[in-house]
Amino acid sequence: MLTLYTFHNSICTQKVFITLAEKGMECEEETVNLFAAEQYSPAYLKINPKGVVPTLVHEGRTIPESSLICEYIDETWPDSGPGGKLIPYGPFLKSRMRLFSKLVDETIFESTRELSFSAMFREKMKKMPEEQRRKRFANVGDPSKRARLISTYEQGIESPYVFQAIGNWEKAFSAIDASIAEFGGPWLLGTRFTLADINMIPYLWRIEYLDLIDIWLDDHDAAAAWWERAKTRPSAVSCIPDRLNEDDINAMKEHGGKLRDATLKKRKEYLGLKPK
């Protein structure tokens, strides 16, 4: 039996849902309410000491981290699903797939979080009682993550971490363009849909919902064509827009739209700093 600990609209969990959908598999879902800080409860910290979602439990064994969970599912059930394996064949393509995993885990996850937080969750934190807000900051055990959270809370779009996020997204779209040029498309690693594509899809969908994606895609034709194809993939549609309600989507668009002008300005500033 598979049990997945998740939270509504968790981007990282969306990767796992798409992987399960591609394999034709289902799981039991356990909701961890991040807004109520349930991820820091003693019971959940026993399951995932980092206090994050998702976490997969299979036959009593715990697998944390969304990228690892997706690989675990594909390697445990390699022949499931109409498309078969999602990890590409051969060491070279596997290494390229994992470059996209690293891109997400090391930069794009945080970059998307900074933009989402600046657009939406910052306003929710402003409405919290001071004591609850302090506790929320204190619960973030990693000092660097705590510093990012405090900076984006205090400065919003003017936080240097948000500027860094905008630059990281520019690099990500360039990486998509380069991969499609190298392997010929239509997917990131060629003709097969793989975990490389699954890694990226939820993050692009989030910045699309924030009404920001065209800021980059207007200058990245190959990435734009890949995205038009990716967001019609049945597994992705069923696991992202079909799981959201109209209020979710409208709230993201409304709050993200308030950042458009500042994001455009900061991207222009970032491009001006790049070596010619």
N, C-alpha and C positions, 0 to 999 in steps of 0.2 A: 504494500500500500504506500502511496505517495501523499505526503502532507506538505503543503506549501504555506509558510507564514508570510503574509503579505499585508499591504494597505492599499486602500482605494487610490487609484491614479499614481501609484508608485512606478516611476519610469523603469527602474531596475527590474522590477517584477514583470513588467510588460515583455521584456526580453525572454523570460522563462515561459510565459504564457504562449508567446509565438512559437517557441521551440516545441512545447507540448502539442500545440495545434498542428504543427508540421508533422509530428510523429503520430498524430491521431490518438493522443493520450489525454486522460483527465487526471485530476488530483483533487484531494480534499483541501479546502482552503481554510486557514485560520487567520482571522483579521487581527493585526496589531495596530492599535490606534496611535499613530505617531503624534497627533495633535494633543492627545491626552498623556503623552510620554510613557505609554505602555511598553515601549521598546527598552526602557530602563528599569522595568520591574524585575525583581529578583528571579521570578519564574522564567521570564524571557531571556535574561542574561545567562541563565544556565544553558539555554539552547544556543544562543548566539552572544558570546561575551562582548562583541563590538556594539551590540544594541542597534542593529540595522536590519532592514528587510531587503531582499527575501532570504529565507532559510528553507532548505528542502530537507525533509526527514524521510528516509527510505529504509524500511525494515529496521527501524531503531537507530540508524546511522544518520548523522547530521552532516549536511553539505552546505556551507555558507558561500556567499559571494555569487552574484548572478552569472558572471562569465564562467565560473567553475561549474555551477549548476547546469548550465546549458551544455557544456562539454560532457558532464557526467551523464545526463539524459541521453545524449546522442551515442555515447560509447556503451552505455548499458543496454540500449535498444537500437542497435545500428540499422536494422532492417525494417524498423517500423515506419509507417507513413508512405505515401505514394512516391515521394522523392528519395527515400532511403537516407543515406548518411548526409548529415549537415556539415560535418568536419570534412574538408576536402581530402582527396587522396594525394599522397606524396608529401615528403618533408618540406619541400619548397613552398607549396601552396598552404600547408598547415602553418608555416612560419608567417606567411603573409596574412592569413586569417587572424593569427594571434597578434599581429601588429595592430589590427583594428580593435582587438580586445584591449590592448594596452592603451591605444589612443583614447578609448572610452573611459577605461578605469583610471587613467592617470591625468587626463585633462578634460574630456568632454562631459563626464558626469558632473564634475565640480563646476564647469563653465555653465552648464544648463541649470544647475542648482542656483548659481549666483543670479542668473537672469530671472529664473522663476521666483526666487526669493525677493528680489528687488521689485518684481512686478506685482506679486500677490501676497506672499506669506509675511512680508515685512509689515503690511497693514494689519494683519491679524495679530502679530506680536505687539504692535503699538497699542492694541486694545487690551492686552493682558495686564493684570495687576503687576506692579513692579517686582514683587516677591516671586511670582510665578515666572516672570521673564528671567530674573536672575538665576532661578533654579534651572531653567531651560539652558542657559549658557553654561552653568556649572556641570550639567549632565554630559556635555560634550567633552569626553575625556582627552581627546587629542588636542594639544595646545594650538597647533597650526589650524585645525578645523574650527576651533573656538574663535581664534583671531579672525578668520574669514567671516564667520557668522556675525560677530560683533561689528566688524567693519561694514558689512553689507546692511546690517540693521541700522547703524548710525548714519551711514552716508548714502545708502541706496545706490542709484546709478553712478554716483560720483566716487564710489569705492574703487580703489586701484584694482581690487580683485575682479570687479565687473569689467573694467578696461581690459584686463588680462583675459577674461572670458571671451570678450568680443574678438580679440586677437587669436585665441585658441580655436574659435569657430572658423575663422578665416583659414587657418592651417588645415582644419579638418576638411573643409570643402575642397581645398587644393589637393589633399590626399585622396579624396574620392575621385576627382578629375584624373589624377595621375594613375590610379589603379585601373580605371576604366580604359584609359589610353594604353596601358601596358597589356591588359588581358583581353581587350576588345569588347567587353560588355556581353550581354546587357546588364549582368550583375557585377558586383565588385571584383570577383575573381574569375570572371569569364561567363560561361554558359550556365553554370550550376548556381542555384541559390544556396548560400552557405551561412554559417554562423557569422561571417563577416558582415553580411547584409543585416542579419537579425540584431547584431550588436548596435548598428547605427540607427535603425528605423525608429525606435521609440524616442530618441533624442531629437531627430529632425521633426517628428510629429509634434513634440512639445513646443519647439520654437515656431512651428507653423501655427499651432493653436494660440501662441502668444502674439501672432500677427507680425512676426519679425523675420521669417525665413527668407522672404524675397530680398531682403537687404543684402544677403550673400548670393542667393541663387541667380540674381540678375547678371552676375559677373562670372558664373560658373555653369556653362552650358551642359557639360557632361553630367555634372552632379544633378542639375535640374531634370535632365532626361531620366536618370536613374531614379530620382525621387518620384517622378510621375508614375513610373512602373511600380516602385516599391509600395506606394500607398494604395495600390489596387490589389496587392497580394491578399488572397482570402484569409490566410492565417493572421496577417497583420490587422486587417479590417475587423475581424472578429474579436481580436484581443485588445484593440485600442479604442477606436471610435465607438464600436458596438458596446463597449463596457462603460462608456461615459454617458452621462445624461446631459441634457441641453443646458442646464445651469452650469455644469462644469466647463463646458466649451465656451459659453458666453462669458463666464467670469475670466477665463484665461485670455480671451480676445480683448475684453474691455481693459483689463489691467495691463496686459502687454502692450496694447496700443498706446498707452500713456508714455511708454518708453521709446517709441519709434524714433522720434526726432533726435533724442539724446543718443540712441544707439547708432543711428546714421552718422551723426557728428563724430562719435568716438571711433567708429570704424574708419572714417575718412582720416581722422587723426592717426590711427594705427597704421594705415597704409602709407601715410606720409613719413612714418618713421622707418619703414622697411628700406633696406639697401636697394638702390636702383640697379 
